[in-house]
Amino acid sequence: MSFYRIYRPQVIEEIDNVAVREELLSLLTKDKNQLPHAFLFTGPRGAGKTTAARIIAKIFNCENPGVTPGPCGKCDQCKSIEMGRNLDVLEIDAASNRGIDEIRQLRDAINLTPSAGAYKIYIIDEVHMLTTEAFNALLKTLEEPPAHAVFVLATTDPQKVPATIKSRCVSIEFHRATTDELLAALGRIVKAEKMDIEKDALELITRSVDGAFRDAVKFLEQVSFHKGKITADIVRARTSLSDASVVENFFDHIEKKDKNGALAVITTLVDDGKDIKTFLTACLQKLHADFIGGNSEAKDLIRRFTEAYGFMKISPIAELPLEVAVVEYCGEQKIQEKKEEVKIEKNISLGLLTQEKLAEHWLDVIAAIKPYNNSIAGVLRSARPAGVKDGIVTVEAFYQFHKDKLSEVKTKQIIGDVLKKLFGEQIQVEIILGRR
């Protein structure tokens, strides 16, 4: 069994996220029948939302409350929840069960009394993935739930959760773990596993995981297979961390506006199987230090690289957002693709963006446009991608005023810029009027 499952916090005291631990402890000041019937957990992946949701389930159904602050973690109810076989705790992944039929089934079954515990707990992960119709059905359930029903909704994208749903939940925000919180979590595992690992190695792990408890524990498990003392060099090799010299070499090219040299560094990292997101994190850490040290010129690169980091999670090619940021910063209009000497001129398609891919990621495109112009994003929700051909993306609007808005030169430029950052294609955008 993996470290993450073995050492997942089972009681409130084991939660290393201090703010969340305090929030959960505050619940214990009230009787169960006075507690909220719906919670909304928001925060990045790997921050412990599902773990906390299961502890909420234990708070409501523990047979020996008060033995420790919160659930005991040892009674039949707590143990069955821990093992994932408690009949009164239902976990639903909204990413794969996002339709109205699944929520209707939940709504139809919710009035059934609990099997063994006092409450039925419904944990809905990635709740923002539900369809509009499913959200409407869920809202009706949240408005008038039976006394024995408790909901814990978890999401990495709270912006997509309707305000009507949020207003009926008590929100708990999960921040990215601090270095001290990560070290505390890893320290317990190191002690239990009797691992011989340097403090520098542990700190290196914490700097590489972007504040995610789950990733930190997984990295620790990777290096635990090493025989002998685990040093920072061992961690660096096992976790594909970027060597400081590589980062320095990369910035040498950036400072000289040497686009090809900087792209070559990225290509080498990818070919060597390095994690490009980790590399970009190391670059941002250097830029942060430079900026704090008084280098105001770092501000522009921080903005560009932070934007690239955000696009990486939805880009079909992980390194493309960083490559685009490098090319734009160096003032060039051409990009040298890795593994082949192909130069991309404006409106020459390489096939990176297809109709199917655009349709699949349409909501991601809208989400990426929202920070630029919320109004455009709203209009695009009522439109759809109609075609991708010869470097031209055709978007179909269904109302004349929507077509007029999207046809504005500045609007089409914003859409085109976002598509380029996401898919690496320099394209034109055309708007047509369709029929509903």
Secondary structure, DSSP 4 states (H G I P E B T S, - for coil): --HHHHTS--SGGG---HHHHHHHHHHTTS-GGGS-SEEEEE--TTSSHHHHHHHHHHHHH-SSTTSSSS--S-SHHHHHHHHT--TTEEEEETTTS-SHHHHHHHHHHTTSPPSSSS-EEEEEETGGGS-HHHHHHHHHHHHS--TTEEEEEEES-GGGS-HHHHTTSEEEE-PPPPHHHHHHHHHHHHHHHT--B-HHHHHHHHHHTTT-HHHHHHHHHHHHTSSS-B-HHHHHHHTTPPPHHHHHHHHHHHHTT-HHHHHHHHHHHHHTT--HHHHHHHHHHHHHHHHHTT-TTHHHHHHHHHHHHHHHTT-SSTTHHHHHHHHHHTT-S--B-TTS--BPPTT---SSS-HHHHHHTHHHHHHHHTTT-HHHHHHHTT-EEEEEETTEEEEEESSHHHHHHHTSHHHHHHHHHHHHHHH----EEEEEE---
